[in-house]
Amino acid sequence: MYNDFISIKEMGGELKLSHKNHHLGLTVSTRELVIQKPHVNYHVALSSIVSIMPYEFHGSRKLTITNQNASGREFTNHSVGSRHFKIYATDVWMHNRSGIYRIGPTEFILPIIGEILEAVSHYGGMDAIRTG
């Protein structure tokens, strides 16, 4: 079904929830969040997540994500109408078809469904602060 995703071989903690669509997969365990995109997985320890903030796009535009450790750029499109969040983590590991690499502090802007957000918050020991 999703042939371009790399399977998750190892994951810290107990698997709790997984959600995939055509271009993005999110898997949560009691210790880790794995962000899956075609041909690459990002492993984020819940303890390294500093913040998760709502993110609002202004207009329709293409995002460019550049990894300084890689030779190229990764392009992705956002979905108008879906709720996006900006996640900042201090320690991220990238697993692609060439191997596993530490990429360090990273920001992700992702559409996240409520159940995934609640699981990350609960198992990561985070508190929600409601505004507005």
N, C-alpha and C positions, 0 to 999 in steps of 0.2 A: 504494500500500500504506500508506504513512505520509503522508497528504496534509497533515497539520497541521504537519509539520516544514518549516522554512525551509531551502532548499538552501544549502550552504556554497559561497559564490562564490569566496572567496579564503582560502588557508590557507598560513601560513609553513612552509617545509620540504617534505620528501618524504612523501607519504601512506604510512603503514605499516599501520594497522589501523583497522577501523570495526566497531562493533557497535550494532544498534538493536533495540528492542522497541517495544511500543505507546506508551509514554510517555516513553522516554528513549533518546537516542542518544549514544554516545561515539566520537569519532574522534581518532586520534593520528597526528601527523606527527613528523618529526625535531625540530621546534621548537615544536609547539603541541598542546594538548588542546582539543577543541571539545566542549562539553556541549550536546546538543540536547534541548530540550523542545518540546512543541507551541507554535508561534508565537514561539519565542525561542531563540537560540543564545548561548552564553557562550564567548568565545575567551580561553584562558588560555595565555600563553607558558610553556613548561616551565621556563624560567629564573626565572619569578616564583613558582613553587610552593615554599613554605617547608617544608611538611610534609604528609604523608599518614599518617593514623593510623587504626587499626581503630576502628570505632564500634559500640557495642552498644546496641540499644534495650531499654528495660525496659517490657514490656507493649505493647499495641497502641494507638497514638495517632496523631493527625494532626499533621503538622508545618506550621508557618506560616513562610513565607519572605517577609520584607518588604524591599523595595528602596526606600530613601529617595528615589531619583531618580525613581521611578515614582509614579503616582497611586494605584495599588491594591496588592493583595497577591496573592501566588501561593500556592496551596495544593497540597500534594502528599502522597501516601500512601507509606509505606514497605512493602516486602514482607517479611513474616515469613519467616525462614529463609534469606534471601539475605544475603551478607556485605556490610556497608556500611563505607564509609571516610569520614573527614572530611578534606577537602582545604582547606588554607589557602593562598591566593595573594595576593600584594601588588598585582597589577595585572590587572584583568579588564575585558574589553570585552563589552558586551551588544549583540546585533544582534536587533532585533525588526522588525515590519512598518512601524514609524515611522522607523527609522534605526539608526545605530550610535552607542553612547554608552559612554564610559569610566565604570565604576562603582567602580574602585579596589579596595582590599583587600576580599576576600570569602572566606567559608567555604561549602563545599558539603558536604552529606552525601548520598552516593550509593551505590547498589549497583554494585560494579565487579567484573567477571570477572577471573580471574587473568591472562589474556593482555594485557588492557588495562593492568592494574597493572604488569606486567613491562615493557611497552613504555614507559610513562610513566617508570618508574624508570630504564630503560636509556638512553633518549634525553635524559632530563632530568639525567643524571649523578648520580642519587641512590643512596645506599647504604641497604640494609635492615638494620635492627637487630632481631634476633629476641629475643623475651622469652618467658619461661614455657615 
